[in-house]
Amino acid sequence: FDWDNLFASLLAGLDENTKDVAYSNLFQVVKSKTAAGFIPNWSTGGLKSHDRTEPPVGAKVLLELYRKFNDKWIVEALWDDLVDWNDWFMEHRLLQPLNLIALGSHVDSHASF
């Protein structure tokens, strides 16, 4: 699940010796973004969920890895996808009138479960 893998990236980033693992994992999760603009709940090979996502913590993970390693290239590579994910949440999951974010699934005719 991509939520778990984002936190695994953060944990791998705690050790200089596993920085490459942290970056690789984060990159793979973020680049699994759907055409709709969100990071799917899960993805494997060429398959991914199209009806659910997790809370958008990817930008926080990227920020913490950047603060530790100061590698601008990974921010440049992932920034737009992470902004898309956060924008998707604001457009599709914001509940009025309290401006609360709703988590969960939505109906998707393309889902294959």
C-alpha positions as CSV (number, residue, x, y, z in Angstrom):
1,F,0.0,0.0,0.0
2,D,1.3,3.4,-0.9
3,W,0.6,4.9,2.5
4,D,2.9,2.3,4.1
5,N,5.6,2.8,1.4
6,L,5.7,6.5,2.0
7,F,6.4,5.9,5.7
8,A,8.9,3.3,4.7
9,S,10.7,5.9,2.7
10,L,10.8,8.2,5.7
11,L,12.2,5.4,7.8
12,A,14.8,4.4,5.2
13,G,15.9,8.0,5.1
14,L,16.9,7.9,8.8
15,D,20.1,6.2,7.8
16,E,22.6,7.6,5.3
17,N,23.4,4.1,4.1
18,T,19.8,3.6,2.9
19,K,19.2,7.0,1.3
20,D,19.0,5.4,-2.1
21,V,16.3,3.0,-0.9
22,A,14.3,5.9,0.6
23,Y,14.5,7.9,-2.7
24,S,13.7,4.9,-4.9
25,N,10.7,4.0,-2.8
26,L,9.4,7.5,-2.7
27,F,9.9,8.0,-6.4
28,Q,8.1,4.8,-7.3
29,V,5.1,5.6,-5.1
30,V,4.7,9.2,-6.3
31,K,5.2,8.2,-10.0
32,S,2.3,5.8,-9.7
33,K,-0.1,8.8,-9.7
34,T,-3.3,8.1,-11.6
35,A,-4.5,10.1,-14.6
36,A,-7.1,11.7,-12.2
37,G,-4.2,13.2,-10.2
38,F,-4.0,11.2,-7.0
39,I,-1.5,8.7,-5.7
40,P,-3.5,5.4,-5.6
41,N,-4.0,3.4,-2.4
42,W,-2.0,0.6,-4.0
43,S,-0.1,-0.1,-7.2
44,T,1.9,-3.1,-8.4
45,G,3.3,-3.7,-11.9
46,G,0.9,-2.1,-14.3
47,L,-2.1,-2.3,-12.0
48,K,-3.3,0.3,-9.4
49,S,-6.4,1.3,-7.6
50,H,-8.5,4.0,-9.3
51,D,-11.1,4.4,-6.6
52,R,-9.1,5.3,-3.5
53,T,-6.1,7.1,-2.1
54,E,-4.5,7.7,1.3
55,P,-4.0,11.0,3.1
56,P,-1.5,13.0,1.1
57,V,1.6,12.7,3.3
58,G,4.0,12.4,0.3
59,A,5.0,16.1,0.4
60,K,5.8,15.9,4.1
61,V,8.0,12.8,3.5
62,L,9.8,14.6,0.6
63,L,10.3,17.7,2.9
64,E,11.9,15.6,5.6
65,L,14.2,13.8,3.2
66,Y,15.2,17.1,1.6
67,R,15.9,18.6,5.0
68,K,18.2,15.7,5.8
69,F,20.0,15.2,2.5
70,N,19.5,18.6,0.6
71,D,19.1,17.0,-2.8
72,K,17.2,19.4,-4.9
73,W,16.8,17.1,-7.8
74,I,14.3,14.8,-6.1
75,V,12.2,17.8,-5.1
76,E,12.2,18.9,-8.8
77,A,11.3,15.4,-10.0
78,L,8.4,14.9,-7.6
79,W,7.0,18.3,-6.8
80,D,4.4,18.6,-9.6
81,D,3.0,15.2,-8.9
82,L,2.7,15.9,-5.2
83,V,1.0,19.3,-5.8
84,D,-1.4,17.4,-8.1
85,W,-2.3,15.0,-5.3
86,N,-2.9,17.8,-2.8
87,D,-4.9,19.7,-5.3
88,W,-7.0,16.6,-6.1
89,F,-7.8,16.3,-2.4
90,M,-8.9,19.9,-2.2
91,E,-11.1,19.5,-5.3
92,H,-12.6,16.1,-4.6
93,R,-12.5,15.5,-0.9
94,L,-13.2,18.8,0.8
95,L,-16.5,18.8,2.7
96,Q,-18.5,21.9,3.1
97,P,-19.3,23.9,5.2
98,L,-16.6,23.0,7.6
99,N,-13.8,22.4,5.0
100,L,-13.0,19.0,6.4
101,I,-11.1,16.4,4.2
102,A,-13.0,13.2,3.7
103,L,-11.1,9.9,3.3
104,G,-12.3,6.8,1.7
105,S,-13.3,5.5,-1.7
106,H,-15.5,6.7,-4.5
107,V,-17.4,4.9,-7.2
108,D,-15.3,4.2,-10.2
109,S,-16.6,2.3,-13.2
110,H,-13.0,1.3,-14.0
111,A,-12.3,-0.4,-10.7
112,S,-11.5,-4.1,-11.1
113,F,-12.1,-5.5,-7.6
